[in-house]
Amino acid sequence: MIKLKTAREIELMRCAGEIAAAARQLAGKMVTAGVTTQSINKKVHDFILSKGAVPSFKGYNGYPASSCISINEQVIHGIPTTRKLQQGDVVSIDIGVTKDGYIGDCAATFVVGDGSTEAKRLIEVTQRSFYEGLKFARKGNRVSDISRAIQKYVEENGYSVVRDYVGHGVGTEMHEPPEVPNFLEYPRKKADPRLLPGMTLAVEPMVNSGVAEIRVLDDGWTVVTADGKNSAHYENTILITKGEPEILTVCEEAS
């Protein structure tokens, strides 16, 4: 059942979202050559704790870290290690924060150094596709209206949308109904609910340079592109209102 949030719950989600967004920003600033993904994860972990919150991902279904850091062909769920970032790497960072029982979930992709024109374009299209979907995140529309807009923009730009993983409702649980695909299902297998004020959704396009197909590595977590080409990820937690949608994962400058 889809949970419509009260004014009080929405305020709590704003607080969690602000911390998550600040952690994402902090992590992004660390994306430089020679830095390990493990050190980025530790900085994120310590920052979240310093705000009186906890990392939502750590221990979730056994996940071992406080953030997911995925490099190049890794789509999502990359586990931080001692691997050092190199010039040109495409680095996706996904962060969840729980504060007073409510969750903020967000992600973004960064490039190490100048990066290639193609890497920067992939990141730009992925982020823009989120905002194309956001235009349709309005009362009375359906989840599929968001999905259609994301898929259309991505494919018009020559990329493909991951179909094995989707966005989702979020609140007191990391994954709540409804699912929010980044593509249209034919025929549609899942419910396509209307959007109502009080819905809180994690909308998260995952976009591949090449084919949409993916596979999971032997660690049971890391998802990679089937053809080894780069992938990018962009996510925010949003609120459906009576008017324009609100992005809950926003923050002031993090330090």
N, C-alpha and C positions, 0 to 999 in steps of 0.2 A: 504494500500500500504506500502511495506517495504521501510524504509528510509535508504539510504546509506549515511553515514556521511562523510563530507569533512574533510580535514586535520585539519582545525581550530576547527570543532566540536569535532573531536576525542581528541584534546588537552584539550578542555573544559571538556570532559567526563573523561579524565585521572585525572583532578583536582578534580572533584566530587568523582570519584572512590577512590582516595587516602584518602580523608576525611572520606568516608564511611568505608574504610578498617581500618583506624586508630580508628574510633569510635567502630568498631567491636572488635578490639584488646583491647581497653580500657575496654569495657564491659566484655570481657572474663576474664580479670584480677580481676574483681569484683565478679566473681562467686565463692563465699565462703559461708560457713554455717553461718546463721544468717542475711545475707544481704537480704533486700527486693528487689523485682523486680522493685518496684517504685523508689527506690534509684538508681538502675542501669539506669533506663530510664531517670531520671533527669540528671545524669552525662553525658549520651549520648547527651541529648538535649543541655545542656550547652556547651559541647565540640563542637558540630556542629555549634552552633551560634558563638562561639569564633573564628571559621575559616571563618566567613563571609558567611556562608551557612545557609540553613534551612532544617529541617527534612522533607523529602518528605512524610512520612506516616501521620504526624499529620494533621487531618482534611480530609485526602483522603477518599472519600466516607463516611465521618463521623467518621473515626477511631479516637479515643480520645488521642492517645499517640504518642511519637516520635519514638518508637521502638516496635517491637513485641517480647515478651519474653514468650516462651512456655515451660512448665515443664512436664517431664515424658511422659504421654500419650497424652499430647497436641502436635499436629503436627505443626501447624502454627497459627499465628494471636492471640496468647495469649496476653491479655491486662495486662500491669503492675499493680500490686496492693501492698497492705501491706503484702502480703504473704512472709514469710521468707524462704530462701532456706535451705534445710537440707542435711546432708551428703548423698552422693549417688544419689542426684537428677541429672537428665539429663536435661540440660537447653539449649534450642535453642534460639539464638538471631538474629533477622532479622532487618537490618537497611537500610534506604534509605536516600540519601543526594542530595539536589538540590543546585547547585552552578552555577551562571550565566546562569540559565535556563536549565541546563543539569543535568541528574540524574545518580548517582552511587548506585547500589543495591547489597547488599551482606548479607550473613548469615553464621553462624557456630554454632556448638553444643559443649557444654562443660559439664564436670561432676564435681559435688561438691565433693571436697576431693579426696580420692583415687578412689572411685567408684568401682563397680563390674567389673569383667572381661567381662561379657556380655555387660554391658553398654559401656565400652571402645571399645569393638569390633564393636558394632553397630555404634558408632561415626566414627571409623576408616573406616569401609566399606562405610559409607555414603560419607565421604570426598573422599575416593579413587574412588568411582563411578563417581564423578564429573570429576576427572582427566582421567578416562577411556573414558568418553564422549568427553573430550577436545581433545583427540588424533584425533578425526574425525571432529573437527571443522575447516575444511580446505576448501579453494576455490574449487568449483566443486562438493564437497559432498553435500548431502541433510541433512535437519534437522533430518530426521529419522535415519541417521547414528549415530548421537549423541544419540538419544533416544535408539536405539538398544544396543549400547555399555553400557549405564548406566543400562538398565534393565538386560542385560546378567550378568553383574558383581554382581549386587545386588542379583539376584535370585540364582546364583551359590553359593553365600555365605549364603543362607538360609533365606533371608529376602524378604520383599515385597515392591513394589513401589506404592506410592499413585497415583491414577489415576484421582482423581477429581480436582486436582490442578496441574498446569504445569508451566514451565519456559516461557519466553516471550522476545520479543524485548523490548529495552529500549533506551531512548534518551531524548527528551524534554517532553515526556510523560512516566509515570510509566509503562504502558502496551501498547506496540506497536506491530504490526505484526512483525514476525510470532510467533505463539505459539510454544513452545519447550517442548513437552511431554518427560517424563522420561521413556516411554514405547512405544511399537509399537501398533498402532491401527489396528484391523482386523475386518471388512474392515476399511480402513483409511477414516475418515469423514472430515478431514481438509486438507488444502493444504500442500504439502511437498516440499517447495521451495529449489532450489539449494543455497548453501552458496556462497556469493559474497563478495569481499573486501569492507569494509565500513559498513558491518552489525555489529550491537552491540546487543548482546544477554545476557539476564540474565538466566544462566543455573543453575538449583536448584533442585537437587535430594532431595525428601522427602521420607524417608525410615522407614518402620515399622518393629518392631521385630516380630509381628504376621501377622494378615490378612491385606490386602490392604484397606479394607473398613474403612470409616471414618463417623463421624457425626458432626454437628455444634451445640454448646451449645446455651442455650436460650439467651445469650448476643448478638447473631447474628454474632459473630466474631470467637470465639475460636473453632478451629477444633481439635477433639480428635479421637484417634483410636477407632474403634467399639468394640474391645475386651479388651480395657484398658491397652494394652501393650505399652511399650516405643516406641518413634519415635525420629528420628534425621533429621536434615536439614543442607544442606551445599550449598552455593551459591556464585558465583562471576559474575560480569559483564565482558564479554569477547568481543574482537574485532576480526572479521575475516579479515585477511590480505592476501597478495599474497603468504605468506609462512606460518610459524608457527602462531597459534592464540596467541593473547596477552591478558593477564588478566589485566583488567583496575582497579580492586579493590585491589591494593597492596599499602603498605605504609612502611615508616620507623617506628622505634619503637615509639609508642605513649606514652605520659606521662600524 
